[in-house]
């Protein structure tokens, strides 16, 4: 069931979006790619597919560098080119729809749930404004743009760079020298920078979210040790990793396309990539789940303090029950025994057990699956090249479960 969006009519200063803002967003609005309302995902996906993939394919078709048998390394064999242009870049654009839906619901919930008190709310609003300034930083966007284009310059005047496997489909030998065709230059100076910039900007969004969480974790949050989410009331944050699932899927797709090419045309084996795959999944988990460890100190303190407090409460309640019903002694102060919020002995025990079950991080199994599943999904067809699909699925299922 879809959770309704929080009513922000009384909290207009709590509206926040991780993706609807920032220099790239504004530039695309100026260009008419993003409308006033919405994200304009279909038109942007189409635009960037036309910008990246079509020129390369037209050039390759004209020069006959597409098909097997015409050239040693035809374009059709280089899955990474097509995956970047037709899958990954569109996926990084479409992925904005998820945080655009999640962040306006997650952020106000800190206040509407009571985690942030009225006294703390002004500081929380200030942290939101700081996060928006960080998101909208032109300096950060400029640095990412430079980092996206900078690697391309190693191909200018450096013949050795043309031996790179990713460009073998666009290299020809003329007069004893290697020459990079138009399609190769387009890939180097357009496709790769566009892909790299989108990827870096998602990393920047993760940095913005991490800094915001770090600052919120230092607020005096009103955590509830007996909250049924076993995270003091922070369990709703376990949904946030799903906002980054498409980004993990995009990165995994690029890696899988390269491995598939190596296996099919360069004699590599699936087993050669076991360690890189394990490292990749571990890095994804650290990147996208690590920020939630920032709440661990508060949750650990909450559990440690509450075990003592609720232990004393349950102990006193138990002693009164024992005096009244076991020893038959009169109990003058019956307030604790008759308190409706405590109930019978079994209810007090349940409260204490709830405190014992408080997790050190506001994450559950679903949060881990939100990162691991998209990291492994593109690997399934790669593994199926050498390993029977049924066996590959069972192995990946074993990893997830």
C-alpha positions, 0 to 999 in steps of 0.5 A: 500500500502506498504511503501518503505524502506528509501534509506539509501545509503546516511545515512548508520549510521542510520540503526537500528534494535530493534531485530537484535542484543543483546546477545540472538540474537548472541547466537542463531546465533552461534547455527545456529538457526538464519541465516546470513540473516533473523531471522530464525523464522520457525526453531526457533519456531520448535526448541523451541516447541520441547524443551518445549512441546514435553518432557512434552507430551512424559512423560505424555503419557508414565505415562498416565497423559494426559487424563481425567479420568486417573488422577484427573488433566490430562494435557489436562485440563491445557491449560496454559502448551500447550498455553505457549509451542505451542502459546506464545513462538512461538508468542514471536519469530515470533513477532520479524519480526514486529519491524525488518520491522518497525524500519529500516523505522521509525528511518531514517525517523527522518532525511529524513523527516527533523525533525532532521536537519543537525546540529542535525544529529550527536547527533541523530546518537550518540543517535542511537549508545547508543541505540544499546549499550543498546540493546547489553548489556550482563549485562542486558541479564544476569540479565534477565536470572537470573530472569527467573530461580530464581522463579524455585528454590522455588520448590526445597525442598518446598512441599507447592509450589507443591500445585500450580494449574499450576502444579497439573497435574504433582504431585502425592502422594507417601508414604504420600508425594507430588512428582513432576514428570519429566514433572513438573520439565521440566515445572518449569526449562525449559518451564517457564524460556524460556517463562519468558526470552523471555517476559523479553527480550521484556520488555527490548526492550521496555525499549531500545525504551523508552530511545531512544525516551526520548533522541530524545524528548530532541533534537531540532526537527523541528516540523511543526505546520500545518503538516496534521498528527496533530502531528507536523510531528511525526504522523509516530510514531503512527505505532510503537505500532503495533510492540508490538501487538504480545507481548500483544497478547502473554501475554493475551493468557497466562492469558486467558488460566489460566482463562479458566481453572479456569472457566471450572474446578474450579467453577470460573465465567467470571464476576470474571475476569472483574476487572483483565481484566480492570487492564491488559488492562490499564497496557498494554496501559501504558506500550506500549503507555506511552513512546510516552508521552515523546513527549508531552512537545514539542508538547504542546509547539509547539501548544501554541507558534504556536497559538500565531504566526499563530494567529498574522499572520492570524490577520494581513492578515485579517486586510489587507483584511479588509482595502483593500476590506471593507474600500477601503483603499489603501494598500501599502505593498501587500506582505502578501496579495499576498503571494502564500503560504498563499492564500485567507482568507479561506486558512489562517483560515485553517492554524490556525485551523490546529494548533488548532488541534495539538495533545499532543501525536503523537498517534491516534485511530489506536495506541490504537487499536493496543494494546487493540485489541490483549489484548482482542482477547484471552478473547473472547473464555473465555467469550464464555464459559458462555456468548453467543459468539454474546453477548461477541463480541458485548461487546468487540466491544463496548469497542473498538469503 
